[in-house]
């Protein structure tokens, strides 16, 4: 009897952890956030290993918590919509199993701890940039789903989300290293902005039909799925060209390959119903894998 109870308790704890990971979207986001940080380290002209490692770990934790609270806020606000979307129903189920009150408590806790970590970075470095970035990432992540709901603000949504990834994650790592922000660094960040914009647009393209059915107005609805995929393709190919020009050949080649892949996907879905197009994009595109591949390839280029 004792073993049965222990097994049941263990299974329950494991199930709760899985639900927490799902509402925070950790499996989907952790890889490409780790590689964002790797890009920042690669762009740094020097790295203070002894004094900088702890701060870098704290920065990564602050970034993840700020982004996780945005995922939790989105999971709470859009749980009914997610329930109707085959690619996101597991998130809605996770909220239901945790309970809305527990999920809200998780949201508040993550916001408080994230801001405390960003504040600590400002305290030890004497640079307000970290607290300012933390506050911006946290607020923008929350209002992505809640009023003024950036999710429904057209291209502003993608520009803001992309800016959070580049200015709120990679740039603070470079600043933490006390390295110079040279023209080459800015050009590389611009290229990252282009391909990150591309995969955020493509990610939303997979939700186009389901968002429309639920009354959510998005950028990809206005463009249509095929045009949205083409926009992502052009932005990613341009990123590849810029990276090759900057000497990051491996990262540039990866962006060019992905951009061409997007173009092929656009050709495959053209002429289908919006639902079939959305389902095809969701089936063939996974933001976690694509983003990690692009970021990882660029980071490898910078370290070579």
N, C-alpha and C positions, 0 to 999 in steps of 0.2 A: 504493500500500500504506500509506504514511504517513497519507494522508487518511482511509483506511478505519479505521485504528487510532484516530486522533484522534476521528473521528465516533463510533466505538464507545465510547470512553472518555467522551465528552461525554454520550452517551445513558445510560451507566451512572451517571454522576454525577447527571444529571437524575432518573433513576429512584430513586436513593438519597434525594435531597432530597424527592421526593414521598412516599416511605415514611416519612421522618422527620416530615414535616408531618402525615401520617395518624395515626401512633401518638401524636403530641402533640395531635392534633385541633385544629390551629391554624386551618384554614379555618372550622371550626364555632364556635370560641370567641373569636377575636381581635376580631371586630366588637363583640360585646356587652361585652367587657372594656374596649375603648376607650371605649364609651359609658358604662360604669360610672364610669370616671375623669371623663368629661365631666360626669356628674351631680354628682360630688363637687366639681368646679370650679364648677359652677353654683350649688351650695349654699353655697359659700364667700362670705362677705360682702366679702372682699377677697382679692387674690392678689399676693404679692410676686414680680412677674415676673422681676426680675433674679436674686434668690437662690433662687427657688422652681422655676424651670423645670428645672434640672438634677436637683434632688431629685425632681420629678414624673416625669421620664423614668426615673430609677432605680427609683422606686416602681412604675411600670408594668412595668418589666422584672422586678422581684422578684415582682410579682403573677403575671405570665405564666409565669415559671419554676416558681413554687410550684404553679400549676394544671396546667402541662404535665406535671410529674412525677406528679401524680395520674392524669392520662390515661395516661401510660406504664405506671404501676403497674397500672391497670385493664386495659390492653391485654395486659400480660404474664399477669396472674392469670386473666383470662377469655378467653384466646385461643381455647380450644376451644369455648366457648359462642358467642363472636362468629362463629366459622366457620359455625355453624348458623343465624345470624340474617341474613337478606338485607340488612338496613339497616346491619350492622356487619361483614360479611365482609371488606370492604376493609381494616379495621383488623387483623384476624387475619392476612390475607395479607401486610400490611406487616411485621408482627412476624416472620413466617416468612422473608420475604425479607431482612430485616436480620440475623436470627439472634437468639436469646434472649440470648446473651452481650453482643452489641453493644447490645441494647436495655436490658439491666440496667446496663451502663456509662453509657449515656445517662441513665438514671434517677438514678444516684448523682451524676453530674456536675451535673445540674439541681438536685438537692437542695442540694449544697454551694454552688453559685454563688448560688442563691436566698437561702439563709441568710446568705451573706456580704453580699449587697446589703441585706437587711433590717437586718443589723448595722451597715452603713455609715450607714443612715438614722438609726438610734438614736444613733450616734456624732456625727453632724453636728447633730442636733436636741436631743440630750440627753434624749430622750423614750423610755422603755422600751416604749411602746405598739407601736412599729414592729417591734422584735425579737419582742415577745410575739405580735403579729398574724402575723408571718411564721412563727414556730414553730408556732402553732396551725393556720394554713392548710396548712402543709406536712405536719404530723402527721395532721391530719384528712383531708387529701387521700389520704395513703398508706393509712390504715386504712379508707378507704371501700371498698377492695377486699380488703385483707389483714386478718387478725384484729385487733380484734374485728369486722371487716367491717361497717361501717355500712350498706352497701348492702342488707343483709338485716335491718336493725333497724327495719323499719316506718316510721312517720312520723318517727322520730328521724333517719333518713337525710335526709329532705327539710328538716326544720328545721335540721339541721347544715349541709347544703349551701347552703341559702338564707342562713343566718347568715354563712357564709364569704364569700359574695358581697357582703353588705351591710356587715357589721362588718369584714371582712378586706380590702375593696377601697374602697368608697365612703367609709366613716368615716375611714380613714387619710388620704385626700385632703383632707377637710375639716380634720382636725387639722393636717396639713402646712401649711395656709394660715393657721393660728393664728386661725381664725374662731370665733365663739361658737356653741355648740350650742344654738340657740334651740328653743322648742316647735315652731315651724314646721319646722325642720330635722328634728326627731325624728318629726313627723307624716309628712313626706315619706319618710323612711327606712322608716317602718312601711308605707306604701303600696307602696314598692318591695319590701319583704319579702313582702307579699301576692302581688303579681303574679309575683315570681321563684319563690315557692313553687308558684304555679300552673303555670308552664311547666316546672319540674323534675318535677312530678307527671305532667304530660302527656307529657313526654319518656320517663319510665319506662313509662307506659301503653302506648307503642308496642312495648315489649319484653316485655310481660306473658306472652304465650303462650310465647315462646322461653325466657324465664327459668324458667317452670314446667316445661317439657320437660326442662330441664337440671338441675332440682332446686334452683334458686335461689329463695328465698322473699322476696317483696317486698311493699311497701305496696299496690301496685295489684292484686296478686293477691287480697289480702284484700278489697279494696273491689269488685273487678271493673272492667273497662275503662270501662264506661259511667258508673258512679258516680265513678270517678277523674276522668274528663273533666268531669263536673258539678262536682266539688269545685274543680277548676282554674278552671272558669267562674265560680263564686261568688266565689272569692278574688280573681280578676282584676277582676270587676265592683265588688267592694268597694274595691279599690285605686283604680279609676277615680273612684268617689264621693269618696274621701278626697282624691285629688289635685285634683279640681275644687273641693272645699271649701278647699284650700290655695291656690287661685288658679293652679295649674298646669293650665290648661284644655286645652291641646293634649295634654299627657301623659295627663290624665284621659280625654279623648275617645278616645285611642288604646287605653287599657286597657279602656274600656267596649266599644269595637268588637271587640277581641280576645276579651273575655269572652263577648260575644254569639256570636262565631264559634265558640268552644269549645262553647257550648250547642247550636248548630246541628250541630256535629260529633257530639256525644253523641246527638242525635236520629237522625242518619244511621246510627250503628253499633248502636243498640239492637236486640236480638233476634238479632244475628248470632252465629256461633261465635266463641270467644275468639281464634282465629287470624285470622279475617277482621276482627275488631275491631282487633286489634293491627296488622295490615297496613294497615288503613285509616287509623289514627292516624299511623303512620309515613309513609304516603304523603302525607297532607294537612298534617302538622305538621313543621316543621323548626326546631329550637330556635335555631339560629344566626340565621335570618331574623327569627323572631318576637321573640326577646330583643333583638336589635339595633334592631328597629322600636320596641319599647316603651321601651327605654332612650334611644334617640335622640330620640323624641318628647318624653320628659320633660326631657332635657337642653336641647332647643330651647325648651321652655316656660320653663325656669329662666333662659335667656340672653335671652329676649325682654323 
